[in-house]
Every structure is written in structure tokens, then in C-alpha cells.
């Protein structure tokens, strides 16, 4: 119950931050990605820069904790090599992000603001997840090592 409450509160905070910063607006995101079209919007860059300080503080706090507040151990993935599979995934993600102006987090938050267009994106995203599972022959990634 504690984990579900913390996850729910984190999701609400994340969604509120995306909404308040305007990152659920596909036009704003595409404006950030439009470096040479004359309509560049730096807002997303400011949001990213603004996230660095709280994240740095969170990582420092995590280093001092023996275990997470709502779990037995930390599940921090080890740094992996840059593989062709990773690069292809990043390219596909970037193309989709540039076309739609949405990625998974903002799309879920956008369901509350623009339900029909966001639902179309979320449905396509879920279909993509399913297709990945069908095509991916390597199976799920190994469980991350402990702390």
C-alpha cells in the first residue's frame, strides 16, 4: 500500500510538472525540436536544465540511504555499452517524438487535457509495446544488480 501511494504521488507530481511547464503541448515540444525552421522554442531546454538540481540532490540523498523508503533495495541499472539496438531504439523514439510532439509521460498526462488525440497516441504506444514483445527474441533484460 505504501509503495502504491508513493508511486501515485510521484506520478501526480510528474504529471503536474509536465502540465505546468507546458510539456504536454505537442506544439511546444515540436517547437523545441525545430532548430532551423525559425520557430524554435527554448522552453523544453529550460525545463531540462531546471530538473538537473533537484535530480542531483536526489542522487546525493540516495547515496546516503541504505535502502529506499518503499522497497527492500535500490534497483539502479548498471551503465551499459552503446549498442546498435540502443541506437536504433533511440532513433525510433526521437522520430516518434518529433512527429507526435509527445513521449510516454506527457502522453499519459495529456489524457486529462486532450483526451482524444492523447488516447490515439497512447493506443499506438501500447500497440508498439506489444509489437516489441512479439519481435524481441532476446526476452526481458536481466534484473538490475543491487546497490
Backbone torsions as a table, in degrees:
resi	resn	phi	psi	omega
1	UNK	NA	-42.1	-179.6
2	UNK	-61.7	-43.3	180.0
3	UNK	-63.1	-42.6	-179.4
4	UNK	-64.1	-40.0	179.1
5	UNK	-65.0	-46.4	179.0
6	UNK	-62.8	-43.8	178.6
7	UNK	-62.6	-42.1	178.7
8	UNK	-63.3	-44.2	178.4
9	UNK	-65.2	-39.8	177.7
10	UNK	-63.7	-41.9	178.3
11	UNK	-63.4	-42.3	177.5
12	UNK	-63.6	-42.4	178.5
13	UNK	-63.4	-44.1	179.0
14	UNK	-62.1	-47.7	179.5
15	UNK	-62.7	-40.4	178.3
16	UNK	-65.1	-41.3	178.3
17	UNK	-63.1	-43.3	177.8
18	UNK	-61.6	-42.3	-178.0
19	UNK	-68.4	-48.4	-179.0
20	UNK	-63.2	-33.5	-179.2
21	UNK	-81.8	-9.1	-179.5
22	UNK	83.8	10.0	-176.1
23	UNK	-78.9	-1.8	173.7
24	UNK	-90.8	0.4	178.8
25	UNK	-94.3	108.6	-177.7
26	UNK	-57.4	-31.5	-180.0
27	UNK	-64.4	-40.3	179.8
28	UNK	-66.2	-42.3	-180.0
29	UNK	-66.1	-45.8	178.1
30	UNK	-63.3	-32.5	176.2
31	UNK	-62.7	-36.4	176.7
32	UNK	-67.6	-37.4	-178.0
33	UNK	-79.0	-11.9	-178.0
34	UNK	-88.3	74.0	-175.5
35	UNK	-69.4	-32.5	-172.3
36	UNK	-116.5	5.3	-176.7
37	UNK	-90.6	-2.3	178.3
38	UNK	89.2	-1.9	-179.0
39	UNK	-120.3	32.9	-175.7
40	UNK	-64.0	132.9	179.5
41	UNK	-119.7	112.4	-174.7
42	UNK	-79.4	2.8	-173.1
43	UNK	-54.2	-46.4	-178.7
44	UNK	-61.1	-36.7	176.5
45	UNK	-61.4	-41.7	178.0
46	UNK	-66.1	-37.4	177.4
47	UNK	-63.3	-43.9	179.3
48	UNK	-63.4	-45.1	179.1
49	UNK	-62.9	-40.2	179.2
50	UNK	-65.8	-21.2	179.8
51	UNK	-83.8	-15.3	-175.4
52	UNK	-65.5	-47.1	-176.6
53	UNK	-63.7	-52.5	179.3
54	UNK	-61.8	-33.7	179.1
55	UNK	-69.8	-38.9	177.0
56	UNK	-62.4	-41.0	178.0
57	UNK	-64.7	-43.5	179.9
58	UNK	-61.0	-41.1	179.2
59	UNK	-65.9	-38.0	178.6
60	UNK	-65.8	-41.2	178.3
61	UNK	-64.3	-43.1	-179.5
62	UNK	-57.9	-38.6	-179.8
63	UNK	-63.2	-25.8	-178.5
64	UNK	-89.9	-13.0	-178.8
65	UNK	-87.3	142.5	176.4
66	UNK	-80.3	-32.3	177.2
67	UNK	-152.0	159.7	179.9
68	UNK	-68.9	163.1	-178.3
69	UNK	-66.1	-29.9	-175.7
70	UNK	-128.7	44.3	179.4
71	UNK	-168.4	171.0	-179.2
72	UNK	-83.8	-33.2	-178.1
73	UNK	-154.0	162.1	175.9
74	UNK	-78.6	140.5	175.8
75	UNK	-114.3	80.1	-179.0
76	UNK	-104.5	115.5	-178.7
77	UNK	-65.0	145.3	175.7
78	UNK	-73.8	152.7	176.3
79	UNK	-66.6	130.9	-178.2
80	UNK	-110.4	161.7	177.8
81	UNK	-68.4	155.6	175.5
82	UNK	-81.8	112.1	-175.8
83	UNK	-108.6	162.8	175.1
84	UNK	-57.3	-37.4	178.5
85	UNK	-61.4	-42.8	177.7
86	UNK	-64.0	-44.8	-179.5
87	UNK	-63.5	-42.4	178.6
88	UNK	-63.3	-43.0	177.9
89	UNK	-61.8	-41.9	179.3
90	UNK	-64.8	-40.9	178.7
91	UNK	-64.2	-46.2	178.8
92	UNK	-61.5	-42.8	177.7
93	UNK	-60.7	-47.2	-178.8
94	UNK	-62.8	-40.7	178.1
95	UNK	-63.2	-46.6	179.0
96	UNK	-62.5	-40.6	179.4
97	UNK	-63.5	-42.9	-179.9
98	UNK	-67.4	-37.8	179.9
99	UNK	-71.9	-49.1	-174.0
100	UNK	-87.7	-26.6	-174.9
101	UNK	75.3	12.0	179.9
102	UNK	-133.4	152.8	168.1
103	UNK	-130.8	177.0	-169.6
104	UNK	-53.1	-49.5	-177.8
105	UNK	-59.0	-57.1	178.4
106	UNK	-60.7	-31.8	179.3
107	UNK	-63.8	-43.1	178.6
108	UNK	-65.2	-44.6	177.9
109	UNK	-63.0	-36.0	-178.6
110	UNK	-68.2	-17.9	176.9
111	UNK	-57.4	-29.9	179.1
112	UNK	-78.9	-25.2	-175.2
113	UNK	-99.8	-43.5	-178.9
114	UNK	-132.2	74.4	-169.4
115	UNK	-58.3	-41.1	-174.6
116	UNK	-70.7	-54.1	179.0
117	UNK	-62.8	-38.1	179.9
118	UNK	-67.2	-37.7	179.9
119	UNK	-64.7	-36.5	177.1
120	UNK	-62.7	-45.9	179.0
121	UNK	-63.4	-46.3	-178.1
122	UNK	-63.0	-39.7	177.7
123	UNK	-62.4	-44.4	178.2
124	UNK	-63.4	-37.7	179.1
125	UNK	-64.1	-43.9	180.0
126	UNK	-65.3	-39.5	176.0
127	UNK	-61.8	-41.8	177.1
128	UNK	-61.5	-41.0	176.6
129	UNK	-60.0	-44.5	-179.7
130	UNK	-64.2	-43.2	177.9
131	UNK	-61.9	-39.1	178.0
132	UNK	-60.1	-44.2	179.3
133	UNK	-62.6	-37.1	179.3
134	UNK	-69.8	-39.1	-174.7
135	UNK	-84.0	-34.4	-175.4
136	UNK	-69.9	112.8	-177.3
137	UNK	-93.2	-8.1	-176.5
138	UNK	-81.2	-13.8	-178.1
139	UNK	80.5	-175.5	-177.6
140	UNK	-69.4	152.6	178.6
141	UNK	-65.9	156.4	179.7
142	UNK	-64.0	152.2	178.5
143	UNK	-62.3	137.7	-179.1
144	UNK	-65.8	149.4	177.7
145	UNK	-68.7	157.1	177.5
146	UNK	-65.3	-161.2	-176.3
147	UNK	-62.3	NA	NA
